[in-house]
């Protein structure tokens, strides 16, 4: 039992360490692209979720409505997104990621992949495969727990 608890502590600490480093490097990469972390997260959310209202975007990002509105205003001024009327209900305004937003996200993701690739090239192929298997399994288990709680 003590060994299991040590593994839990090790896994939690290692995930936290890797996450913090990726977050730090991710912010450095974003600075090169003139996009803020919340804008990047909003683009990711919009592209993964499809057309959302500002309220829906705010809910998914855990932002107050006023904060989500300010974020979208800045993104709109930077040519990343546009507000469009819903085709089914003209009272509803949906957000559309513009070509510049897609390009920005693609460029940032390529830079992030280059960084991770530079780290992973120092690890054997077998270790990478084992890491992927373990991370997929962990992700699936955690996702199942999240779905069960909702």
C-alpha positions in Angstrom: 0.0 0.0 0.0 2.9 2.4 0.8 4.4 1.7 -2.6 1.1 2.6 -4.3 0.9 5.8 -2.4 4.4 6.7 -3.4 3.5 6.1 -7.0 0.5 8.3 -6.7 2.6 11.1 -5.2 5.2 10.6 -7.9 2.7 10.7 -10.8 0.9 13.7 -9.4 4.2 15.6 -8.9 5.5 14.7 -12.3 2.2 15.6 -14.1 2.2 19.0 -12.2 5.9 19.6 -13.2 5.4 18.8 -16.8 2.2 20.8 -17.0 3.9 23.9 -15.4 6.8 23.7 -17.9 4.5 23.3 -20.9 2.4 26.2 -19.6 5.4 28.4 -19.2 6.9 27.5 -22.6 3.4 27.9 -24.1 3.2 31.4 -22.8 6.6 32.2 -24.2 5.6 30.9 -27.6 2.3 32.9 -27.5 4.3 36.1 -26.8 6.1 35.6 -30.1 2.7 35.6 -31.9 1.1 38.6 -30.3 -1.7 36.6 -28.7 -2.6 36.2 -25.0 -3.2 32.9 -23.3 -6.9 33.6 -22.8 -7.2 34.5 -26.6 -5.4 31.2 -27.5 -7.7 29.2 -25.2 -10.8 30.9 -26.6 -9.6 30.1 -30.2 -9.0 26.5 -29.2 -12.5 26.3 -27.5 -14.2 27.9 -30.5 -12.5 25.7 -33.1 -13.1 22.5 -31.0 -16.7 23.4 -30.1 -17.9 25.1 -33.3 -20.0 28.2 -33.3 -20.7 29.5 -29.7 -22.3 32.5 -28.2 -20.2 34.7 -26.0 -22.1 33.3 -23.0 -21.4 29.7 -24.0 -17.7 30.6 -24.6 -17.6 32.2 -21.1 -19.2 29.1 -19.5 -16.7 26.8 -21.1 -13.8 29.0 -20.1 -15.2 29.7 -16.6 -15.3 33.4 -17.3 -17.8 36.0 -16.2 -20.0 37.4 -19.0 -18.3 40.8 -18.9 -14.8 39.2 -19.0 -15.8 37.0 -22.0 -17.3 40.0 -23.8 -14.0 42.0 -23.2 -12.0 39.0 -24.5 -14.1 38.7 -27.6 -14.0 42.5 -28.2 -10.1 42.3 -28.3 -10.1 39.2 -30.5 -12.5 40.9 -32.9 -10.3 44.0 -33.1 -7.4 41.8 -33.8 -9.2 40.1 -36.7 -9.3 36.6 -35.0 -13.1 36.3 -34.7 -16.3 37.9 -35.9 -19.8 38.1 -34.4 -22.5 36.7 -36.7 -26.3 36.5 -36.3 -27.6 33.0 -35.9 -29.4 31.8 -39.0 -32.2 30.1 -37.0 -32.7 32.9 -34.4 -31.6 36.4 -35.5 -31.6 37.5 -31.8 -28.6 35.2 -31.1 -25.1 36.3 -31.9 -22.6 33.5 -32.6 -18.8 33.7 -32.8 -17.0 32.7 -35.9 -13.2 32.1 -36.1 -11.8 34.0 -39.0 -9.0 32.9 -41.3 -6.5 34.9 -39.3 -7.6 33.1 -36.1 -7.2 29.7 -37.8 -3.8 30.7 -39.1 -2.7 32.0 -35.7 -3.8 28.8 -34.0 -2.0 26.7 -36.6 1.2 28.6 -36.2 1.2 28.5 -32.4 0.4 24.8 -32.5 3.3 24.2 -34.9 5.7 26.1 -32.6 4.4 24.2 -29.5 5.0 20.9 -31.4 8.5 21.9 -32.4 9.3 22.6 -28.8 7.9 19.2 -27.6 9.6 17.4 -30.5 12.9 18.9 -29.4 12.4 17.3 -26.0 11.0 14.0 -27.2 13.9 13.4 -29.7 16.0 12.7 -26.6 13.8 9.8 -25.6 13.8 6.4 -27.2 10.9 5.4 -29.5 9.9 2.6 -27.1 9.7 5.0 -24.2 7.6 7.4 -26.2 5.2 4.6 -27.2 4.9 3.4 -23.6 4.3 7.0 -22.5 1.5 7.4 -25.1 -0.1 4.2 -24.0 0.0 5.2 -20.3 -1.3 8.8 -21.0 -4.1 7.5 -23.3 -5.2 5.1 -20.5 -5.0 7.8 -17.8 -6.9 10.3 -20.0 -9.6 7.8 -20.8 -10.1 6.9 -17.1 -10.2 10.5 -16.0 -12.6 11.4 -18.9 -14.9 8.6 -17.8 -14.9 9.9 -14.3 -15.7 13.4 -15.5 -18.6 12.2 -17.6 -19.9 10.1 -14.7 -19.9 13.2 -12.4 -21.8 15.4 -14.8 
